[in-house]
C-alpha cells in the first residue's frame, strides 16, 4: 500500500478534511471491505459531497467550486480540476489502489470518454448532503439528482457494452457514498435551516435518508456499497474559528452530532443486509482515525492540524481560498507573487517596444499560446516564468512589466522584468540593445511605487518580501559575449576569471533587488549551452554533437552560483534573505540525453527558425527546443516539476 502521509494539504475546510481523509482512506476502506483474492471490481462509482467530488460543480452556478488555483497545485500539471484539494481525492486513490485507474472523472466532465464510463465516474457534488435542503441552500447537485444522472449513466453503459455486461458492472463495482458533513456543519448549525429539529431528530433524518439512498441504489442492481460516517467536523479549521472559542479548540457540539449520526448509520446498514438479499453495504468509520490524526499530527508526518493551507488557514473555502498576509505566507509556505528578472528564458514580452532585433512578438512564436498569439515570449507557448508561477499556485500567465496595461491584480501577484538577450556582464545587454540589469532594477522600483499605490505600503512591502524572485542570468553572457564576440578575449578573461566575474555581477544584481525589499531568491543556473541547436551546428562538428567546451564553462559558472546560494544568506549584507539554486543545467540535460523517455522525438534541432527548420515543424511538443536556443513549452513543463518543488522547499 502506498504511503500518502507526506502529502501536502491545501485550501478550504472541505479540502483540509479531504487531504487528511486521503491519508487514511485506503487503509480504512480496503480493511473494511476485506476484498477476497482475485475478486473483480470493474469500476469505482462515487456519490455524495466534496470528499469525492472530482469536478461535478465546475459548470454549476454555485460558489461551492474549486476549479481555480491554488486548488490542484499538486494535480497533474498543476491543473485545478474541480477537486476540493491540492491533488487527487479519495475516489481517485481507491480506484488506483484497486488497479482500475488513477483518476476518476466527474460524470459531467465535457471530455468524458466512453471507456471512462466503464471504469467508473463520480456523481458527487461539493456542498451536497442527505438532507434535501442542504444542496438547495448552496445551489449544488442533490443526491436525488445524482441518482438521475446515474440512470443516464446506466443507459449509456448498456448502449456501449450491452445489457449483460452492464448488469455485471453495476453489480460488481464498488460504490462510494460520502455525505453528512454539510448537513451538520452548514444546514443544521451554521445556517440554522432546520429549527424544528433537535440534534437527535436531525441525525435520525440523516441516517434514514442514507438508508433510503442505499435502498434506491439496490433497486438499480448495485450490491457493493461503502458508506462513510461523518468525520470530526468540529475540528476542521472553519468550525474551530466559528465555534471553538478564542483558543480555536474543536467545536464539541459539531463532533457530538457527527458521532450521534454515525451511531445510527451503522445499524441502519446492518439492517439493510437482512432486508435486501445480496447487498453488501459496509460502514466506514472515518471519525476515529481522522480524530487521532488531528490530535496527534506529528505521529503521521504532519506539522499543522488546526489550520488549512490556503488563505489564513482559519476559515477560507472555495472562492474565499486566497492568500492575504505576511504571516500566512510564512506559516503556510505559500508565495503571494512571482517576480522574474534576467533573460529570454523568463521574458514574457518586455522587448516588444524596444529598438532591438531580439523580439518574440512575431510568428511563429506563440503558436501554442492562447489564441496562437505572439506575445513576445521566446517560444511556442508559455515560458519558464509562466510555468513556475503556475506551479507555485499563483497564476498561469506572468505578464511583462512593460506591457501596455497591468491590472492591480497583475501587480499584486507578480510580473516579469526580464529582457531577451540580457546579461549581467555590462557588455551583453548593450551589444543587443536590450534591458540592462540597471534598467530592470529601475523597473522594479517603478513596480513597487505602483504596488504601494494599489495595495498600500504595508501590503506592498509584504508582497515584495515574500515573493519569489526568479533570476536567470548568464546564458547570453557566456553564449554571446564570451563565445560569440571577441570582447572577453580583449579583456583578457579566461573562462575561470570570466565565470567568477559573472557570479559576482549576479550577486551584485540581487543585492540591488534586496535593497528594495526582495528576500526570497530562486537563482537559476544556465542551461547546457553546448547542446543548443545553434551551438551544435556551428561548433558540434560533422555529427552535430554537444560542444564540450561550452558546456564546461556553463558548468563552471553554475558551480560558483550554487556555492554562492549556500553562503550569501549568511552575509550581513543579505540579512534575512533566502537563496535556492535552480538547477536548469542537469534537469534539461537529462531531457536532452533521454528525450524519447520524455515523449520527444528530436533533441538536436529546433522546431522553427533555423536553416534546418525554415518551415516550422507540425508538432512543437515533439521537440526539446523550439528555435535555435530556446526550449519548447513542453520541455519547460517537463523540467519544472522538480525545479518548482526545489523552489518551494528552499524558500518556504
N, C-alpha and C positions, 0 to 999 in steps of 0.2 A: 504493500500500500504506500502511496506517495506521502511524503511528509510535507504538509502545507503550513506548518506552524510558523514559517518565516515570512509568509506573505505580508506585504504592507497593506494596511486598510485605509480606506479613504471615505470622506464625504459626509453624507447625511446620517440622521438617526437610523433610517432604514438600511443604508449601506454599511454603516458601522455594525449593525446587527448581522447583516448578511456575511460580511467578511469574517466575523467571529464564528458564525454558523458554519461557514465553509471549512474552517479548520477541523471541526469535529463531525461534519456532516457524513462523510464516507464511513467512518468507523461506526457511528451510531446506526446509520441506516442499514448497512450491509450486515452488521452484527444482529440487528433486529430481524431482518428478513431471513437470514440464515439460508442463503441460496445453496441448494444441493449441487454437486458437481455435474457438469455437462448440461445444466439447465439452460434452455434457450430463452433469452429475453430480446425480442426483436426491436423494441423501441422503449424510449423513456418519454412519457407524456405528463405535462405539469399543469395544474390548476391552482388558483389562489391569488396571492398578493406579490409584493415586491421581492420576496425572498427568492422566487423562481421566475419572475418576470424577465424575459430576455429581449423585450422591445415592443410589447403589445401597445404600450401607451404612446409610442412615438407619433402616431397620426391621430391621436385622440385630443380633443380640445379640453385639456386639463393642465393644471400647473404641476400635477404629480408626474413628472417625466424627468429623464436624465440623459437625453441624447446630446449632451454637450460636455465639454471639458469643465472641471477636472475628472468627471466620470470617465471610465475607460482608459485611464492613463497606462494601465498595465495590461490592457487587452491587446490583441494582435494589431500591430502598427499604431498603438495608442489611440484607437478609434472609440468614440463614445457611441455605443450601440443601443442604449436604452436600458442597459443593465444597471441596477442601483448599487454599483460597487466600482472599485478600481479595475477589476478584471472580470473573470468568469464568476457565475453564481452557482449555487448547489446543483441545479438541474444539469448544468454543463459538466460539473465534476463527476457526478454519479454516472452519467452517460459514458464518460471516458473510462471510468473505473470498470464499468461493465463491458468495455471493449466495443461499444457501439459507435461513438463519435465524440469528438472533443467539444463540439458546440451544438447546443440545442436551439434552433432558431425559433423566433416568435411566429405564430401562425399567420399573423398579418404582415410579416416581412415581405415587402414587394419583390424581393429577389428569391423568394422561396421556390425551390425546385421540387419536382415530383418525387425524386429519391429522398428528399428531406422528410416528406410525409411518412414514408415507410419506416423510418428510423426514429421518428418522434419529433414533436414540436411542443412549444409552451403556449398555453392559452391564458396564463396568469397575468393579472393586471395590478400594478403597484397601486396601493390605496384601497383595494377591494377587501371584502370580508364576508362572514357568514350572515350578519345582519343585513337585510336588503337595503336599509337606509345608508349603510356605510359607503358603498360605491357612489350612491346618488349625491352624497354630501360633497364629494370631490370630483364628480363627473368622470368616473372611470368605468371599466367593464365589470359588470356584476357576475357572480357565479352562474346565475341563470343564463346570461348572455354568453358566458364562456361555454356552457353546455350547448347552446345553439350553434356556436362555431364548431364544437366537437361533432355535432350532427353533420355539418357540412364536410368536415374532415373525413368522417366515416364513408360518406358517399364518394368523395374524391378517391380514397384508397380503394374502394370497391371498383371504381372505374379503371384504376390503374392495374390492379392485380387480380381482380375477380372476387366473388363472394366468399369462397372458401378461405383464401389467403387473408382476406380482410378480417374474417372471423378469428383466424389464428392470431393475427397481430393484436387485435383488441383484447382477446382472452389472455394472451401470454405476455403482453407488455407490462412494464412497471409504471403505475400511475402514482403521481405525487400530488398530495393535497396539502397546501400550506396556507393557513389563514387564521384569523383571530386577533392578531396584534393590533390591526387598525380598528377593529370593533372596540376593543378595550381602551386603547390609548386615545383614539380620536372621537369615535361616536359616543362612548359612554362617559369618559372623564373630561376630555378637553372641551368638546362641544356641547356636552350635556343634552344630547339629542334624544335620549330615552328617559325622561324624568319619571315616567310611570313605573320604571323597573328599579328594584334594588339590585345589588351585585349578584345575589343568589339567583334571582329570577332571570337576570340578563344572561348570565353564563349558562343557564339552562336553555334559553332561547338559542344561544350559540351552538351548544352541543347537539340540540335537536336538529338544527339546520345542517350541521356537519353530517349527522347520521342520514338525513334525508338526501343530501347530495351524493353520498356514497351509494345509497339505495338506487338513485337515478342512474348512476354510472353502471351499476349492476344490470339495470334494465337494458343497457346498450351492449351488454356482453362482457363488461370489464370484470376481472376476477382478482387481479393483484393490485392492491392499493396501499400505499404507505401514507398514513395520515399523521401530520406533525402536531404536537401540542404547542401551546404558546410559550415563547421564551420569557425570561425575566424582564418584562417590558419596563418595569420601574427603574431598571439600571441603565437604560440607553441614555445617551448624553442629553437629549432634549427633555426627557422626563425628569432626570436629575435636576436640570436647570429650573423646570417649571414646578416640580413638586418635591424636590429634595432639600429645600431649605438653603440657608446661607452656605452650608458646607457641601452642598450638592451630593447628598447621600442618595442611595437608591430610594425611590418612592414606594414605600411599603404597600400602600393601598393598590397600586397597579400590580405589584407582584402577587399579592394575595388573590386578586381577581384572576390572574393568569393561572395560578395553582388550582383555584377552585374550578375553573373551566377544564383544566387538564384532568382533574379528578373525576369529572363527569364524562369527558370524551372517551377515555379508555374503556370504561364499562359499556358505553354505547357500542363501541366497535366489537367488543366481546359478544354482545347480544346479537349483532348482525351475523356473526359466524353461525349462530344457531338457527337463524330465521331465513338466511339466504344461502341455499345449497351451493357449495363450490367456491364461495367467495373467501378471499384471504386478506382481510384488512389488518394492517399492522399499525399499532400505535408507536410513534417515535417520541421518546422522552428527550426533548431538546433542552428543557428547562434546567435540569440539574447539572449536566456537563457544561452548559454555557455559563451558568451562575458560578461554577467553580473556576472557569477561566477568568471571569470578571473579578472574582475575589482574589485570585492568585495568578495574575497575568505573567509574572516572571517565570513561573513553572512551565509555561507554554511558549516562552520565547517572545512575549510581548513586553513593552515598556509602559504603555498607557492603556487603561481600560475605562476611564471615566470621561474621555473626550473622543470626538470624531477627528478625522484627519484634516478635513477641509474647513474653511472659514475659521471661526473661533474654536470650533470643535464642541461648542456648547449647545447649539440649537439648530444649526442650519440643516435644511432639507431641500432637495430638488433645486428650484430656481434660486433659493437663498444660499446654495452652496457656493461660497466665494472665498476671497482672501482679503483681509482687512488691515490688520495691524502688524507692527514690527514684532510684537511678542508672538503672534500667530505664526509668522514665518519661522521664528527661532524654535518654537515648540514643535511645529508640525513638519519642519524640514521642507517647506514649500518656498517658492520664489515668486515675488509679485511681478517681475519683469525680466526680459532678456534684452541686454544692450550689447550690440555687436560692433566690433572695430576691426579694421585691417584691410583685407584684400578681397579678390573676386570669389574666394570660397564662400564668403559671407555676404557680399554686396547684393542688395536687393533692388538697386536702381539709382544709387546716388550719382552715378556718372552720366545719367541721361541728359543733363543740361550743361555738362562740361564740354569744352572745346578739346576733345580727345578722340582718338580712334578706338580707345578701349571702352566700347559700349556693347551692351547686350540687349538693347531695345529694338532689335531688327530681327526679321525672320532669317533662319529657322529657330532662333532662340525662343523659348516659351511655348513650343508646340504642344507640350504636355501640361501646360499651366491651364488654369481656369479660363475657358473661352479661347484657348490657344493664343493667349496674348503674350507678346514680347514685352516684359515688364522692366527689363534692364538686368535681369538675373542672367548670369553666365552659365546657362544650362538649358535642358529641355523643359524643366519644370521648376519645382522648388529647390532651393539650395540648402546647404548645411545649416545655416542660421534658422531658416523656417522650421526645419525638421527638429532641431534642438528645442526650439520654442514649443513645438507641439509635444515633444517627449517630456518636457518639464511640466506639462499641463497648463501652459499659459495661453497659447493660441496657435493656429495653424500657419498663419502668414505673418511674417515680421516685416512691416513696412519700412521703406527707406526714409531716413530723416528728411532728406531733401526733396521728397515728393511734393507735389503742389499743395496737398492738404493732408494733415494728420488730425484725426479727431482727438478729443480729450482722452477717450478710451485707448486709442493707439498710444498716446504718450504715457499713460499710466501702466500699460503692460509691455512697453518696450518698443524700440525702433533700432534701425541699423545705421551706423555711421561709416561702414566700410566702403572702400572705393577700389574697384577692379584695377589692378596694376600697381597698387600702393605697396610701400615697404617702409621699414624703419631706417634703412640706410638713407641719409639725406638726398642722395643722388637719385634713388629709384623713382620716387613719385614725380620728381622734376623731369626725368627723362621721358616719362609717359604722359605728362601734363594731367595728373590726377590729384586727388586729395592727399596732402601730406599728413603725417602724424599730427602736426600742429593744427592743420585745418580740422582734423577730426576732433581734437580736443576742444577747439573753439566751437564746433558744432555741439559738442557735449555740453558746454557751458550755456549755449543758447537753449538747448533742450531743457536744462534744469530751470532756467528762468521761466520757460513756458509751463513746465510741470508745476512750479510753485504757483503760477497764476491760475491754473485749473484745479489743482488738488490741494493747495495750501502749503505753506512752508514745512509744517511738521510732517505731513504725509509724504510730501515730495522727498524729504530727507530720508524717510523710512524706506520708500521705494528704491531710491538710488543705493542706499547702503545694503539692502537685502537682495537687489537684483543680481543676476548672474552677468558678469562682464566677460563676454566671449571675445577672445583676441586671436586673430590669425595673422601673424607677421613672419616674413622670412622667405616665403615662396618666390616672390618676384626679386627679392634681393639676391638670392642665390641663383635662381634660374636666369635672370636678365642682367642685373648689374654685375654679378660676378662672372658668370659663364658666357653671357650674351654680348657683353661690351668689354672694352679694354680698361674701363675705369678702375677696377680693383687692381689690375697689374700696374697701372700708372701710380697708384697709391702705395705700391709695394706691399700688398696684403697677401700673405699666404692663406690657405684655407683655414688653418688653425687660428690665425690672428683675425681673419675676417669673421669667422663664426663667433669668436669671443666678443668682438665689437657688436655683432648683431644681437647677441644675448643681452649685452649691456644697454644697447639702444632700446630694446624691447622693455627691459626693466625700467628704464627712464620714462618711457611712454606710459607704462602702467602707474608709475609714481605720480605723473601728472593727473591721471584719472583718479587715483587715490586722493590726491589733494582736493578734488572736487566732491569727495564723499563716497566714491566707489570702494567696496570692501571685499567682494567675492569674485575672484578672478579665475576663469577657466582658460588656461593658456594652451593654445593648440600648437603642436609641433608641425613641421612642414610635411607634406606628402612625399611619396617616393619620386622625387623629381627625375631620376634617371629612367623611370618607367613610363613617363608621359609619352603619348604618341609622337609629339613633336621631337622629343629627345631621342626616341628610338630611331626616327627617320634620319636625323642629322648626325647622331653620334652612336647609333646602335649597330653599325656595320651591316653586312650583307643580309644577316638573318634577323635584323632589327631587334636585337636583344636589349634588355635594360642596360643603361650605361653605369658601370660600377662606380666610376669616379664621382659622378653627380650624386648618386645615392650615398656614397661615403661621406661627402660634405654635408648632405642633408642629415645623416645620422649623427655626425659630429655636432652640428648645431642643436639637434634635438636633445642630445645628451646634456648639453650645457643648460638648455631650458629646463629639462627635467630636474637637474640638480638645483637650479635656481628656485623652482617652485617648492622645493623641500626646505629651503633656507630663508627665503625672502621674508616669510611671515614672522620670523623670529627677530628681524631687524627693527630697530627703534623707528625707522622711517616708515615702516609698514605696520605700525601697532594696530592690532585688531583686525588685520586683513587675513583672508584665507586664499590659498592658491591650490589649484589642482592642475596637473598636467594632462592634456588630452592627446592621446597617442594616435594621431592621424596616420603616421607612417606605417606602423605594423598592422593596424586594422585594415587599411587599404591594400597593403602589400599581400596580406592573406587572401583578400578577394582576388587580386591580380593572379596570384600563384594558383589559386583553387577556383578559378572563375566558373567552371562548369558546375561545381558543387553548389554555387550560389545562384545558379539559373542563368548565367551569362553564356554567350557563345563567342564573344570577341573581347580580348583584353589588350590587344596591341594597337588597334586603330580607333579613331574617333568615329562616332556615328555621322558627323557632319563637319563641314567647314575645313576639309583637308584635301590635299591632292588625291588621296585615296578614297575620298568620300565627297566629291563635289556635289553630287545629289545626295541629300540626307537619307540615311537608312530608313526602312519602313517601320522598325520597332526599336526605339532607343533603349528599352528595357533589356535588350539582349547585349548591350554594350556597356563595359565598365566606364568608358569615357564617352562624353557626348561630343566634344570637339577635340582640338589638338592638345589641350591641357586640363580641361575641367571634367570631373566625374559626372556621370549621369545622375538623375534624381534617384534611380533605383540603387545605384552604388552608395549614395549618401544614406539612403534609408537602411541599407544593409549594414553599414558600419555604425550607424547611430545608436542602436540599442545598447551595446556595451558602453559606448562613449558617454551617452546620456546618463547611464547608471553610475559611471565613474564621476561625472559632474555632481550628481545628487549625493553620492557618498562623500565626496571631498568637500562640498560646500554647505551641506545641510547643518 
